[in-house]
Amino acid sequence: MHERNGHEFALMARHSLRSGERSHGAVQFDWAFPIREELRGHVQLFDGYGESLIDYNHRAWYFGIGVSLLEWY
């Protein structure tokens, strides 16, 4: 995770280290940013295999947005 001026960025990348059709991997990017005081916005992009158990063997692409009201860490 990297933080700059109240913005937080995170990148996750993984690969199965297999070759051919059995090769599965994924990339996820997260961005959290301040909206005002205790209100933060979140954006997440995901592309790959295994985001959930339902998608363990299917390639998927997801885009998510959200808002958090409190800092939980």
Predicted model as a PDB file, atoms N, CA, C, CB and O in Angstrom, pLDDT in the B-factor column:
MODEL        1                                                                  
ATOM      1  N   MET A   1       0.843  -1.164   0.000  1.00 83.00           N  
ATOM      2  CA  MET A   1       0.000   0.000   0.000  1.00 83.00           C  
ATOM      3  C   MET A   1       0.894   1.235   0.000  1.00 83.00           C  
ATOM      4  CB  MET A   1      -0.962  -0.006   1.213  1.00 83.00           C  
ATOM      5  O   MET A   1       1.957   1.260   0.619  1.00 83.00           O  
ATOM      6  N   HIS A   2       0.433   2.248  -0.707  1.00 90.00           N  
ATOM      7  CA  HIS A   2       1.160   3.517  -0.789  1.00 90.00           C  
ATOM      8  C   HIS A   2       0.183   4.635  -0.432  1.00 90.00           C  
ATOM      9  CB  HIS A   2       1.784   3.739  -2.225  1.00 90.00           C  
ATOM     10  O   HIS A   2      -0.960   4.633  -0.888  1.00 90.00           O  
ATOM     11  N   GLU A   3       0.624   5.574   0.369  1.00 90.00           N  
ATOM     12  CA  GLU A   3      -0.228   6.686   0.775  1.00 90.00           C  
ATOM     13  C   GLU A   3       0.407   8.003   0.345  1.00 90.00           C  
ATOM     14  CB  GLU A   3      -0.465   6.668   2.303  1.00 90.00           C  
ATOM     15  O   GLU A   3       1.613   8.207   0.487  1.00 90.00           O  
ATOM     16  N   ARG A   4      -0.436   8.899  -0.187  1.00 91.00           N  
ATOM     17  CA  ARG A   4       0.047  10.214  -0.610  1.00 91.00           C  
ATOM     18  C   ARG A   4      -1.082  11.229  -0.503  1.00 91.00           C  
ATOM     19  CB  ARG A   4       0.600  10.164  -2.061  1.00 91.00           C  
ATOM     20  O   ARG A   4      -2.121  11.086  -1.146  1.00 91.00           O  
ATOM     21  N   ASN A   5      -0.871  12.256   0.315  1.00 90.00           N  
ATOM     22  CA  ASN A   5      -1.849  13.332   0.498  1.00 90.00           C  
ATOM     23  C   ASN A   5      -3.243  12.822   0.870  1.00 90.00           C  
ATOM     24  CB  ASN A   5      -1.940  14.156  -0.765  1.00 90.00           C  
ATOM     25  O   ASN A   5      -4.242  13.350   0.382  1.00 90.00           O  
ATOM     26  N   GLY A   6      -3.321  11.814   1.717  1.00 88.00           N  
ATOM     27  CA  GLY A   6      -4.604  11.266   2.146  1.00 88.00           C  
ATOM     28  C   GLY A   6      -5.190  10.229   1.211  1.00 88.00           C  
ATOM     29  O   GLY A   6      -6.202   9.607   1.534  1.00 88.00           O  
ATOM     30  N   HIS A   7      -4.573  10.032   0.058  1.00 94.00           N  
ATOM     31  CA  HIS A   7      -5.026   9.006  -0.890  1.00 94.00           C  
ATOM     32  C   HIS A   7      -4.221   7.732  -0.625  1.00 94.00           C  
ATOM     33  CB  HIS A   7      -4.856   9.488  -2.390  1.00 94.00           C  
ATOM     34  O   HIS A   7      -3.012   7.794  -0.404  1.00 94.00           O  
ATOM     35  N   GLU A   8      -4.883   6.594  -0.648  1.00 95.00           N  
ATOM     36  CA  GLU A   8      -4.216   5.306  -0.445  1.00 95.00           C  
ATOM     37  C   GLU A   8      -4.374   4.461  -1.696  1.00 95.00           C  
ATOM     38  CB  GLU A   8      -4.790   4.564   0.794  1.00 95.00           C  
ATOM     39  O   GLU A   8      -5.470   4.343  -2.244  1.00 95.00           O  
ATOM     40  N   PHE A   9      -3.269   3.873  -2.143  1.00 97.00           N  
ATOM     41  CA  PHE A   9      -3.249   3.039  -3.336  1.00 97.00           C  
ATOM     42  C   PHE A   9      -2.702   1.664  -2.968  1.00 97.00           C  
ATOM     43  CB  PHE A   9      -2.399   3.693  -4.462  1.00 97.00           C  
ATOM     44  O   PHE A   9      -1.738   1.558  -2.211  1.00 97.00           O  
ATOM     45  N   ALA A  10      -3.308   0.630  -3.495  1.00 97.00           N  
ATOM     46  CA  ALA A  10      -2.821  -0.728  -3.259  1.00 97.00           C  
ATOM     47  C   ALA A  10      -2.934  -1.525  -4.556  1.00 97.00           C  
ATOM     48  CB  ALA A  10      -3.618  -1.421  -2.108  1.00 97.00           C  
ATOM     49  O   ALA A  10      -3.884  -1.356  -5.320  1.00 97.00           O  
ATOM     50  N   LEU A  11      -1.967  -2.382  -4.790  1.00 97.00           N  
ATOM     51  CA  LEU A  11      -1.961  -3.233  -5.972  1.00 97.00           C  
ATOM     52  C   LEU A  11      -1.653  -4.654  -5.537  1.00 97.00           C  
ATOM     53  CB  LEU A  11      -0.930  -2.733  -7.026  1.00 97.00           C  
ATOM     54  O   LEU A  11      -0.696  -4.892  -4.800  1.00 97.00           O  
ATOM     55  N   MET A  12      -2.470  -5.604  -5.998  1.00 96.00           N  
ATOM     56  CA  MET A  12      -2.256  -7.018  -5.719  1.00 96.00           C  
ATOM     57  C   MET A  12      -2.143  -7.729  -7.069  1.00 96.00           C  
ATOM     58  CB  MET A  12      -3.422  -7.624  -4.836  1.00 96.00           C  
ATOM     59  O   MET A  12      -2.992  -7.552  -7.943  1.00 96.00           O  
ATOM     60  N   ALA A  13      -1.102  -8.524  -7.229  1.00 95.00           N  
ATOM     61  CA  ALA A  13      -0.935  -9.325  -8.440  1.00 95.00           C  
ATOM     62  C   ALA A  13      -0.531 -10.732  -8.026  1.00 95.00           C  
ATOM     63  CB  ALA A  13       0.128  -8.694  -9.403  1.00 95.00           C  
ATOM     64  O   ALA A  13       0.306 -10.913  -7.141  1.00 95.00           O  
ATOM     65  N   ARG A  14      -1.127 -11.717  -8.667  1.00 92.00           N  
ATOM     66  CA  ARG A  14      -0.780 -13.107  -8.356  1.00 92.00           C  
ATOM     67  C   ARG A  14      -0.860 -13.953  -9.622  1.00 92.00           C  
ATOM     68  CB  ARG A  14      -1.717 -13.680  -7.259  1.00 92.00           C  
ATOM     69  O   ARG A  14      -1.553 -13.610 -10.580  1.00 92.00           O  
ATOM     70  N   HIS A  15      -0.135 -15.064  -9.597  1.00 89.00           N  
ATOM     71  CA  HIS A  15      -0.105 -15.974 -10.743  1.00 89.00           C  
ATOM     72  C   HIS A  15       0.058 -17.392 -10.232  1.00 89.00           C  
ATOM     73  CB  HIS A  15       1.042 -15.606 -11.731  1.00 89.00           C  
ATOM     74  O   HIS A  15       0.684 -17.618  -9.197  1.00 89.00           O  
ATOM     75  N   SER A  16      -0.502 -18.341 -10.951  1.00 84.00           N  
ATOM     76  CA  SER A  16      -0.440 -19.743 -10.528  1.00 84.00           C  
ATOM     77  C   SER A  16       0.896 -20.398 -10.861  1.00 84.00           C  
ATOM     78  CB  SER A  16      -1.560 -20.526 -11.175  1.00 84.00           C  
ATOM     79  O   SER A  16       1.164 -21.510 -10.406  1.00 84.00           O  
ATOM     80  N   LEU A  17       1.735 -19.732 -11.643  1.00 86.00           N  
ATOM     81  CA  LEU A  17       3.036 -20.252 -12.078  1.00 86.00           C  
ATOM     82  C   LEU A  17       2.911 -21.530 -12.902  1.00 86.00           C  
ATOM     83  CB  LEU A  17       3.917 -20.513 -10.874  1.00 86.00           C  
ATOM     84  O   LEU A  17       3.834 -22.344 -12.945  1.00 86.00           O  
ATOM     85  N   ARG A  18       1.780 -21.695 -13.545  1.00 84.00           N  
ATOM     86  CA  ARG A  18       1.577 -22.789 -14.491  1.00 84.00           C  
ATOM     87  C   ARG A  18       1.650 -22.221 -15.898  1.00 84.00           C  
ATOM     88  CB  ARG A  18       0.212 -23.510 -14.246  1.00 84.00           C  
ATOM     89  O   ARG A  18       1.576 -21.008 -16.092  1.00 84.00           O  
ATOM     90  N   SER A  19       1.793 -23.093 -16.867  1.00 86.00           N  
ATOM     91  CA  SER A  19       1.847 -22.624 -18.248  1.00 86.00           C  
ATOM     92  C   SER A  19       0.639 -23.133 -19.026  1.00 86.00           C  
ATOM     93  CB  SER A  19       3.153 -23.080 -18.927  1.00 86.00           C  
ATOM     94  O   SER A  19      -0.069 -24.037 -18.584  1.00 86.00           O  
ATOM     95  N   GLY A  20       0.424 -22.543 -20.174  1.00 84.00           N  
ATOM     96  CA  GLY A  20      -0.662 -22.978 -21.046  1.00 84.00           C  
ATOM     97  C   GLY A  20      -2.036 -22.603 -20.519  1.00 84.00           C  
ATOM     98  O   GLY A  20      -2.206 -21.570 -19.870  1.00 84.00           O  
ATOM     99  N   GLU A  21      -3.022 -23.462 -20.808  1.00 79.00           N  
ATOM    100  CA  GLU A  21      -4.404 -23.188 -20.397  1.00 79.00           C  
ATOM    101  C   GLU A  21      -4.600 -23.270 -18.890  1.00 79.00           C  
ATOM    102  CB  GLU A  21      -5.344 -24.155 -21.076  1.00 79.00           C  
ATOM    103  O   GLU A  21      -5.588 -22.749 -18.372  1.00 79.00           O  
ATOM    104  N   ARG A  22      -3.695 -23.902 -18.185  1.00 79.00           N  
ATOM    105  CA  ARG A  22      -3.814 -23.998 -16.720  1.00 79.00           C  
ATOM    106  C   ARG A  22      -3.242 -22.764 -16.026  1.00 79.00           C  
ATOM    107  CB  ARG A  22      -3.098 -25.256 -16.211  1.00 79.00           C  
ATOM    108  O   ARG A  22      -3.245 -22.689 -14.797  1.00 79.00           O  
ATOM    109  N   SER A  23      -2.759 -21.811 -16.793  1.00 82.00           N  
ATOM    110  CA  SER A  23      -2.185 -20.589 -16.243  1.00 82.00           C  
ATOM    111  C   SER A  23      -3.297 -19.642 -15.805  1.00 82.00           C  
ATOM    112  CB  SER A  23      -1.265 -19.905 -17.277  1.00 82.00           C  
ATOM    113  O   SER A  23      -4.084 -19.180 -16.631  1.00 82.00           O  
ATOM    114  N   HIS A  24      -3.362 -19.355 -14.510  1.00 87.00           N  
ATOM    115  CA  HIS A  24      -4.376 -18.441 -13.971  1.00 87.00           C  
ATOM    116  C   HIS A  24      -3.697 -17.413 -13.078  1.00 87.00           C  
ATOM    117  CB  HIS A  24      -5.470 -19.219 -13.179  1.00 87.00           C  
ATOM    118  O   HIS A  24      -2.804 -17.737 -12.295  1.00 87.00           O  
ATOM    119  N   GLY A  25      -4.132 -16.188 -13.211  1.00 90.00           N  
ATOM    120  CA  GLY A  25      -3.599 -15.113 -12.391  1.00 90.00           C  
ATOM    121  C   GLY A  25      -4.647 -14.043 -12.186  1.00 90.00           C  
ATOM    122  O   GLY A  25      -5.768 -14.158 -12.681  1.00 90.00           O  
ATOM    123  N   ALA A  26      -4.282 -12.998 -11.455  1.00 92.00           N  
ATOM    124  CA  ALA A  26      -5.221 -11.917 -11.203  1.00 92.00           C  
ATOM    125  C   ALA A  26      -4.468 -10.649 -10.827  1.00 92.00           C  
ATOM    126  CB  ALA A  26      -6.211 -12.305 -10.095  1.00 92.00           C  
ATOM    127  O   ALA A  26      -3.350 -10.697 -10.313  1.00 92.00           O  
ATOM    128  N   VAL A  27      -5.103  -9.515 -11.094  1.00 96.00           N  
ATOM    129  CA  VAL A  27      -4.585  -8.207 -10.713  1.00 96.00           C  
ATOM    130  C   VAL A  27      -5.733  -7.425 -10.092  1.00 96.00           C  
ATOM    131  CB  VAL A  27      -3.969  -7.443 -11.944  1.00 96.00           C  
ATOM    132  O   VAL A  27      -6.843  -7.403 -10.624  1.00 96.00           O  
ATOM    133  N   GLN A  28      -5.453  -6.781  -8.954  1.00 96.00           N  
ATOM    134  CA  GLN A  28      -6.459  -5.959  -8.287  1.00 96.00           C  
ATOM    135  C   GLN A  28      -5.828  -4.633  -7.887  1.00 96.00           C  
ATOM    136  CB  GLN A  28      -7.047  -6.690  -7.044  1.00 96.00           C  
ATOM    137  O   GLN A  28      -4.733  -4.596  -7.325  1.00 96.00           O  
ATOM    138  N   PHE A  29      -6.533  -3.542  -8.185  1.00 98.00           N  
ATOM    139  CA  PHE A  29      -6.088  -2.203  -7.827  1.00 98.00           C  
ATOM    140  C   PHE A  29      -7.140  -1.565  -6.927  1.00 98.00           C  
ATOM    141  CB  PHE A  29      -5.836  -1.333  -9.097  1.00 98.00           C  
ATOM    142  O   PHE A  29      -8.328  -1.582  -7.247  1.00 98.00           O  
ATOM    143  N   ASP A  30      -6.702  -1.003  -5.799  1.00 97.00           N  
ATOM    144  CA  ASP A  30      -7.588  -0.334  -4.858  1.00 97.00           C  
ATOM    145  C   ASP A  30      -7.129   1.104  -4.665  1.00 97.00           C  
ATOM    146  CB  ASP A  30      -7.625  -1.083  -3.507  1.00 97.00           C  
ATOM    147  O   ASP A  30      -5.934   1.392  -4.602  1.00 97.00           O  
ATOM    148  N   TRP A  31      -8.112   2.003  -4.573  1.00 97.00           N  
ATOM    149  CA  TRP A  31      -7.836   3.418  -4.339  1.00 97.00           C  
ATOM    150  C   TRP A  31      -8.847   3.938  -3.333  1.00 97.00           C  
ATOM    151  CB  TRP A  31      -7.891   4.240  -5.667  1.00 97.00           C  
ATOM    152  O   TRP A  31     -10.055   3.839  -3.548  1.00 97.00           O  
ATOM    153  N   ALA A  32      -8.353   4.489  -2.237  1.00 94.00           N  
ATOM    154  CA  ALA A  32      -9.192   5.128  -1.218  1.00 94.00           C  
ATOM    155  C   ALA A  32      -8.805   6.596  -1.153  1.00 94.00           C  
ATOM    156  CB  ALA A  32      -9.030   4.435   0.189  1.00 94.00           C  
ATOM    157  O   ALA A  32      -7.621   6.932  -1.159  1.00 94.00           O  
ATOM    158  N   PHE A  33      -9.796   7.468  -1.091  1.00 94.00           N  
ATOM    159  CA  PHE A  33      -9.524   8.901  -1.137  1.00 94.00           C  
ATOM    160  C   PHE A  33     -10.466   9.648  -0.199  1.00 94.00           C  
ATOM    161  CB  PHE A  33      -9.665   9.434  -2.576  1.00 94.00           C  
ATOM    162  O   PHE A  33     -11.604   9.227   0.008  1.00 94.00           O  
ATOM    163  N   PRO A  34      -9.998  10.743   0.363  1.00 93.00           N  
ATOM    164  CA  PRO A  34     -10.842  11.518   1.272  1.00 93.00           C  
ATOM    165  C   PRO A  34     -11.908  12.304   0.500  1.00 93.00           C  
ATOM    166  CB  PRO A  34      -9.980  12.477   2.111  1.00 93.00           C  
ATOM    167  O   PRO A  34     -11.632  12.885  -0.550  1.00 93.00           O  
ATOM    168  N   ILE A  35     -13.110  12.310   1.035  1.00 91.00           N  
ATOM    169  CA  ILE A  35     -14.175  13.143   0.485  1.00 91.00           C  
ATOM    170  C   ILE A  35     -14.348  14.370   1.387  1.00 91.00           C  
ATOM    171  CB  ILE A  35     -15.517  12.339   0.361  1.00 91.00           C  
ATOM    172  O   ILE A  35     -14.334  15.510   0.923  1.00 91.00           O  
ATOM    173  N   ARG A  36     -14.511  14.104   2.689  1.00 87.00           N  
ATOM    174  CA  ARG A  36     -14.471  15.152   3.712  1.00 87.00           C  
ATOM    175  C   ARG A  36     -14.335  14.476   5.061  1.00 87.00           C  
ATOM    176  CB  ARG A  36     -15.749  16.063   3.664  1.00 87.00           C  
ATOM    177  O   ARG A  36     -14.864  13.382   5.259  1.00 87.00           O  
ATOM    178  N   GLU A  37     -13.653  15.090   5.967  1.00 81.00           N  
ATOM    179  CA  GLU A  37     -13.347  14.624   7.321  1.00 81.00           C  
ATOM    180  C   GLU A  37     -13.345  13.099   7.456  1.00 81.00           C  
ATOM    181  CB  GLU A  37     -14.340  15.207   8.289  1.00 81.00           C  
ATOM    182  O   GLU A  37     -12.368  12.464   7.060  1.00 81.00           O  
ATOM    183  N   GLU A  38     -14.395  12.493   7.997  1.00 82.00           N  
ATOM    184  CA  GLU A  38     -14.427  11.041   8.226  1.00 82.00           C  
ATOM    185  C   GLU A  38     -15.065  10.263   7.075  1.00 82.00           C  
ATOM    186  CB  GLU A  38     -15.179  10.743   9.504  1.00 82.00           C  
ATOM    187  O   GLU A  38     -15.309   9.065   7.212  1.00 82.00           O  
ATOM    188  N   LEU A  39     -15.333  10.903   5.969  1.00 89.00           N  
ATOM    189  CA  LEU A  39     -15.970  10.256   4.821  1.00 89.00           C  
ATOM    190  C   LEU A  39     -14.919   9.984   3.752  1.00 89.00           C  
ATOM    191  CB  LEU A  39     -17.119  11.136   4.251  1.00 89.00           C  
ATOM    192  O   LEU A  39     -14.213  10.893   3.317  1.00 89.00           O  
ATOM    193  N   ARG A  40     -14.821   8.705   3.326  1.00 92.00           N  
ATOM    194  CA  ARG A  40     -13.827   8.312   2.329  1.00 92.00           C  
ATOM    195  C   ARG A  40     -14.504   7.560   1.190  1.00 92.00           C  
ATOM    196  CB  ARG A  40     -12.722   7.442   2.969  1.00 92.00           C  
ATOM    197  O   ARG A  40     -15.449   6.800   1.396  1.00 92.00           O  
ATOM    198  N   GLY A  41     -13.997   7.793  -0.014  1.00 95.00           N  
ATOM    199  CA  GLY A  41     -14.462   7.057  -1.176  1.00 95.00           C  
ATOM    200  C   GLY A  41     -13.500   5.933  -1.504  1.00 95.00           C  
ATOM    201  O   GLY A  41     -12.315   6.000  -1.178  1.00 95.00           O  
ATOM    202  N   HIS A  42     -14.021   4.895  -2.156  1.00 96.00           N  
ATOM    203  CA  HIS A  42     -13.204   3.728  -2.519  1.00 96.00           C  
ATOM    204  C   HIS A  42     -13.525   3.307  -3.947  1.00 96.00           C  
ATOM    205  CB  HIS A  42     -13.449   2.546  -1.534  1.00 96.00           C  
ATOM    206  O   HIS A  42     -14.682   3.317  -4.368  1.00 96.00           O  
ATOM    207  N   VAL A  43     -12.483   2.938  -4.684  1.00 98.00           N  
ATOM    208  CA  VAL A  43     -12.621   2.404  -6.037  1.00 98.00           C  
ATOM    209  C   VAL A  43     -11.777   1.138  -6.106  1.00 98.00           C  
ATOM    210  CB  VAL A  43     -12.179   3.455  -7.134  1.00 98.00           C  
ATOM    211  O   VAL A  43     -10.651   1.110  -5.608  1.00 98.00           O  
ATOM    212  N   GLN A  44     -12.318   0.094  -6.722  1.00 97.00           N  
ATOM    213  CA  GLN A  44     -11.579  -1.159  -6.852  1.00 97.00           C  
ATOM    214  C   GLN A  44     -11.774  -1.709  -8.261  1.00 97.00           C  
ATOM    215  CB  GLN A  44     -12.043  -2.195  -5.785  1.00 97.00           C  
ATOM    216  O   GLN A  44     -12.890  -1.743  -8.779  1.00 97.00           O  
ATOM    217  N   LEU A  45     -10.672  -2.138  -8.874  1.00 97.00           N  
ATOM    218  CA  LEU A  45     -10.691  -2.810 -10.166  1.00 97.00           C  
ATOM    219  C   LEU A  45     -10.076  -4.192  -9.995  1.00 97.00           C  
ATOM    220  CB  LEU A  45      -9.927  -1.984 -11.249  1.00 97.00           C  
ATOM    221  O   LEU A  45      -9.043  -4.333  -9.340  1.00 97.00           O  
ATOM    222  N   PHE A  46     -10.697  -5.209 -10.574  1.00 94.00           N  
ATOM    223  CA  PHE A  46     -10.191  -6.577 -10.486  1.00 94.00           C  
ATOM    224  C   PHE A  46     -10.298  -7.217 -11.856  1.00 94.00           C  
ATOM    225  CB  PHE A  46     -10.969  -7.406  -9.421  1.00 94.00           C  
ATOM    226  O   PHE A  46     -11.318  -7.081 -12.533  1.00 94.00           O  
ATOM    227  N   ASP A  47      -9.252  -7.915 -12.266  1.00 94.00           N  
ATOM    228  CA  ASP A  47      -9.266  -8.673 -13.510  1.00 94.00           C  
ATOM    229  C   ASP A  47      -8.489  -9.954 -13.294  1.00 94.00           C  
ATOM    230  CB  ASP A  47      -8.669  -7.851 -14.688  1.00 94.00           C  
ATOM    231  O   ASP A  47      -7.318  -9.923 -12.917  1.00 94.00           O  
ATOM    232  N   GLY A  48      -9.145 -11.088 -13.533  1.00 91.00           N  
ATOM    233  CA  GLY A  48      -8.440 -12.356 -13.415  1.00 91.00           C  
ATOM    234  C   GLY A  48      -9.304 -13.471 -12.885  1.00 91.00           C  
ATOM    235  O   GLY A  48     -10.531 -13.435 -12.973  1.00 91.00           O  
ATOM    236  N   TYR A  49      -8.640 -14.457 -12.335  1.00 89.00           N  
ATOM    237  CA  TYR A  49      -9.283 -15.660 -11.820  1.00 89.00           C  
ATOM    238  C   TYR A  49      -9.276 -15.654 -10.296  1.00 89.00           C  
ATOM    239  CB  TYR A  49      -8.582 -16.920 -12.354  1.00 89.00           C  
ATOM    240  O   TYR A  49      -8.350 -15.124  -9.682  1.00 89.00           O  
ATOM    241  N   GLY A  50     -10.293 -16.236  -9.688  1.00 80.00           N  
ATOM    242  CA  GLY A  50     -10.268 -16.502  -8.265  1.00 80.00           C  
ATOM    243  C   GLY A  50     -10.623 -15.360  -7.357  1.00 80.00           C  
ATOM    244  O   GLY A  50     -10.173 -15.347  -6.211  1.00 80.00           O  
ATOM    245  N   GLU A  51     -11.415 -14.384  -7.806  1.00 69.00           N  
ATOM    246  CA  GLU A  51     -11.830 -13.307  -6.924  1.00 69.00           C  
ATOM    247  C   GLU A  51     -12.741 -13.859  -5.833  1.00 69.00           C  
ATOM    248  CB  GLU A  51     -12.541 -12.192  -7.717  1.00 69.00           C  
ATOM    249  O   GLU A  51     -12.774 -13.330  -4.722  1.00 69.00           O  
ATOM    250  N   SER A  52     -13.476 -14.914  -6.148  1.00 74.00           N  
ATOM    251  CA  SER A  52     -14.292 -15.623  -5.161  1.00 74.00           C  
ATOM    252  C   SER A  52     -14.255 -17.109  -5.515  1.00 74.00           C  
ATOM    253  CB  SER A  52     -15.777 -15.075  -5.132  1.00 74.00           C  
ATOM    254  O   SER A  52     -13.743 -17.481  -6.571  1.00 74.00           O  
ATOM    255  N   LEU A  53     -14.786 -17.947  -4.651  1.00 75.00           N  
ATOM    256  CA  LEU A  53     -14.805 -19.388  -4.943  1.00 75.00           C  
ATOM    257  C   LEU A  53     -15.677 -19.708  -6.151  1.00 75.00           C  
ATOM    258  CB  LEU A  53     -15.303 -20.170  -3.727  1.00 75.00           C  
ATOM    259  O   LEU A  53     -15.442 -20.703  -6.837  1.00 75.00           O  
ATOM    260  N   ILE A  54     -16.663 -18.893  -6.413  1.00 76.00           N  
ATOM    261  CA  ILE A  54     -17.518 -19.097  -7.582  1.00 76.00           C  
ATOM    262  C   ILE A  54     -16.709 -18.898  -8.862  1.00 76.00           C  
ATOM    263  CB  ILE A  54     -18.728 -18.133  -7.550  1.00 76.00           C  
ATOM    264  O   ILE A  54     -16.947 -19.584  -9.856  1.00 76.00           O  
ATOM    265  N   ASP A  55     -15.761 -17.969  -8.845  1.00 69.00           N  
ATOM    266  CA  ASP A  55     -14.983 -17.622 -10.039  1.00 69.00           C  
ATOM    267  C   ASP A  55     -13.599 -18.255 -10.076  1.00 69.00           C  
ATOM    268  CB  ASP A  55     -14.842 -16.136 -10.131  1.00 69.00           C  
ATOM    269  O   ASP A  55     -12.749 -17.801 -10.842  1.00 69.00           O  
ATOM    270  N   TYR A  56     -13.346 -19.273  -9.286  1.00 74.00           N  
ATOM    271  CA  TYR A  56     -11.977 -19.810  -9.220  1.00 74.00           C  
ATOM    272  C   TYR A  56     -11.485 -20.309 -10.560  1.00 74.00           C  
ATOM    273  CB  TYR A  56     -11.904 -20.932  -8.213  1.00 74.00           C  
ATOM    274  O   TYR A  56     -10.277 -20.322 -10.797  1.00 74.00           O  
ATOM    275  N   ASN A  57     -12.384 -20.724 -11.450  1.00 79.00           N  
ATOM    276  CA  ASN A  57     -11.975 -21.299 -12.725  1.00 79.00           C  
ATOM    277  C   ASN A  57     -12.514 -20.487 -13.908  1.00 79.00           C  
ATOM    278  CB  ASN A  57     -12.452 -22.747 -12.822  1.00 79.00           C  
ATOM    279  O   ASN A  57     -12.523 -20.976 -15.037  1.00 79.00           O  
ATOM    280  N   HIS A  58     -12.953 -19.272 -13.662  1.00 84.00           N  
ATOM    281  CA  HIS A  58     -13.493 -18.414 -14.716  1.00 84.00           C  
ATOM    282  C   HIS A  58     -12.850 -17.037 -14.624  1.00 84.00           C  
ATOM    283  CB  HIS A  58     -15.039 -18.304 -14.611  1.00 84.00           C  
ATOM    284  O   HIS A  58     -12.699 -16.479 -13.537  1.00 84.00           O  
ATOM    285  N   ARG A  59     -12.479 -16.507 -15.762  1.00 87.00           N  
ATOM    286  CA  ARG A  59     -11.903 -15.156 -15.771  1.00 87.00           C  
ATOM    287  C   ARG A  59     -13.028 -14.142 -15.584  1.00 87.00           C  
ATOM    288  CB  ARG A  59     -11.119 -14.879 -17.102  1.00 87.00           C  
ATOM    289  O   ARG A  59     -14.083 -14.245 -16.210  1.00 87.00           O  
ATOM    290  N   ALA A  60     -12.789 -13.164 -14.718  1.00 88.00           N  
ATOM    291  CA  ALA A  60     -13.806 -12.157 -14.425  1.00 88.00           C  
ATOM    292  C   ALA A  60     -13.173 -10.781 -14.364  1.00 88.00           C  
ATOM    293  CB  ALA A  60     -14.526 -12.474 -13.105  1.00 88.00           C  
ATOM    294  O   ALA A  60     -11.982 -10.638 -14.087  1.00 88.00           O  
ATOM    295  N   TRP A  61     -13.991  -9.769 -14.629  1.00 92.00           N  
ATOM    296  CA  TRP A  61     -13.577  -8.376 -14.519  1.00 92.00           C  
ATOM    297  C   TRP A  61     -14.621  -7.665 -13.672  1.00 92.00           C  
ATOM    298  CB  TRP A  61     -13.420  -7.698 -15.932  1.00 92.00           C  
ATOM    299  O   TRP A  61     -15.817  -7.744 -13.950  1.00 92.00           O  
ATOM    300  N   TYR A  62     -14.153  -6.957 -12.619  1.00 93.00           N  
ATOM    301  CA  TYR A  62     -15.058  -6.255 -11.721  1.00 93.00           C  
ATOM    302  C   TYR A  62     -14.600  -4.817 -11.525  1.00 93.00           C  
ATOM    303  CB  TYR A  62     -15.148  -6.977 -10.371  1.00 93.00           C  
ATOM    304  O   TYR A  62     -13.406  -4.517 -11.528  1.00 93.00           O  
ATOM    305  N   PHE A  63     -15.578  -3.938 -11.356  1.00 96.00           N  
ATOM    306  CA  PHE A  63     -15.345  -2.547 -10.999  1.00 96.00           C  
ATOM    307  C   PHE A  63     -16.272  -2.243  -9.831  1.00 96.00           C  
ATOM    308  CB  PHE A  63     -15.595  -1.569 -12.221  1.00 96.00           C  
ATOM    309  O   PHE A  63     -17.480  -2.466  -9.910  1.00 96.00           O  
ATOM    310  N   GLY A  64     -15.697  -1.733  -8.746  1.00 97.00           N  
ATOM    311  CA  GLY A  64     -16.511  -1.432  -7.575  1.00 97.00           C  
ATOM    312  C   GLY A  64     -16.246  -0.035  -7.057  1.00 97.00           C  
ATOM    313  O   GLY A  64     -15.125   0.468  -7.132  1.00 97.00           O  
ATOM    314  N   ILE A  65     -17.300   0.595  -6.526  1.00 97.00           N  
ATOM    315  CA  ILE A  65     -17.164   1.888  -5.883  1.00 97.00           C  
ATOM    316  C   ILE A  65     -17.887   1.835  -4.554  1.00 97.00           C  
ATOM    317  CB  ILE A  65     -17.716   3.028  -6.778  1.00 97.00           C  
ATOM    318  O   ILE A  65     -18.847   1.081  -4.391  1.00 97.00           O  
ATOM    319  N   GLY A  66     -17.433   2.626  -3.615  1.00 96.00           N  
ATOM    320  CA  GLY A  66     -18.066   2.633  -2.303  1.00 96.00           C  
ATOM    321  C   GLY A  66     -17.663   3.831  -1.472  1.00 96.00           C  
ATOM    322  O   GLY A  66     -16.817   4.636  -1.861  1.00 96.00           O  
ATOM    323  N   VAL A  67     -18.294   3.921  -0.319  1.00 94.00           N  
ATOM    324  CA  VAL A  67     -18.041   5.000   0.621  1.00 94.00           C  
ATOM    325  C   VAL A  67     -17.922   4.388   2.004  1.00 94.00           C  
ATOM    326  CB  VAL A  67     -19.166   6.083   0.572  1.00 94.00           C  
ATOM    327  O   VAL A  67     -18.708   3.509   2.358  1.00 94.00           O  
ATOM    328  N   SER A  68     -16.950   4.838   2.794  1.00 90.00           N  
ATOM    329  CA  SER A  68     -16.855   4.413   4.188  1.00 90.00           C  
ATOM    330  C   SER A  68     -17.043   5.629   5.070  1.00 90.00           C  
ATOM    331  CB  SER A  68     -15.492   3.716   4.483  1.00 90.00           C  
ATOM    332  O   SER A  68     -16.576   6.723   4.753  1.00 90.00           O  
ATOM    333  N   LEU A  69     -17.740   5.424   6.191  1.00 85.00           N  
ATOM    334  CA  LEU A  69     -18.065   6.519   7.082  1.00 85.00           C  
ATOM    335  C   LEU A  69     -17.032   6.721   8.174  1.00 85.00           C  
ATOM    336  CB  LEU A  69     -19.399   6.289   7.694  1.00 85.00           C  
ATOM    337  O   LEU A  69     -16.913   7.821   8.713  1.00 85.00           O  
ATOM    338  N   LEU A  70     -16.279   5.673   8.512  1.00 74.00           N  
ATOM    339  CA  LEU A  70     -15.288   5.736   9.596  1.00 74.00           C  
ATOM    340  C   LEU A  70     -14.005   5.050   9.172  1.00 74.00           C  
ATOM    341  CB  LEU A  70     -15.837   5.088  10.884  1.00 74.00           C  
ATOM    342  O   LEU A  70     -14.014   4.172   8.310  1.00 74.00           O  
ATOM    343  N   GLU A  71     -12.910   5.451   9.778  1.00 68.00           N  
ATOM    344  CA  GLU A  71     -11.648   4.751   9.606  1.00 68.00           C  
ATOM    345  C   GLU A  71     -11.608   3.617  10.616  1.00 68.00           C  
ATOM    346  CB  GLU A  71     -10.426   5.714   9.780  1.00 68.00           C  
ATOM    347  O   GLU A  71     -11.675   3.872  11.818  1.00 68.00           O  
ATOM    348  N   TRP A  72     -11.500   2.372  10.167  1.00 63.00           N  
ATOM    349  CA  TRP A  72     -11.547   1.214  11.059  1.00 63.00           C  
ATOM    350  C   TRP A  72     -10.169   0.703  11.449  1.00 63.00           C  
ATOM    351  CB  TRP A  72     -12.322   0.105  10.410  1.00 63.00           C  
ATOM    352  O   TRP A  72     -10.086  -0.294  12.167  1.00 63.00           O  
ATOM    353  N   TYR A  73      -9.101   1.324  11.020  1.00 59.00           N  
ATOM    354  CA  TYR A  73      -7.776   0.821  11.370  1.00 59.00           C  
ATOM    355  C   TYR A  73      -7.077   1.743  12.320  1.00 59.00           C  
ATOM    356  CB  TYR A  73      -6.935   0.627  10.139  1.00 59.00           C  
ATOM    357  O   TYR A  73      -5.945   1.474  12.722  1.00 59.00           O  
TER     358      TYR A  73                                                      
ENDMDL                                                                          
END                                                                             
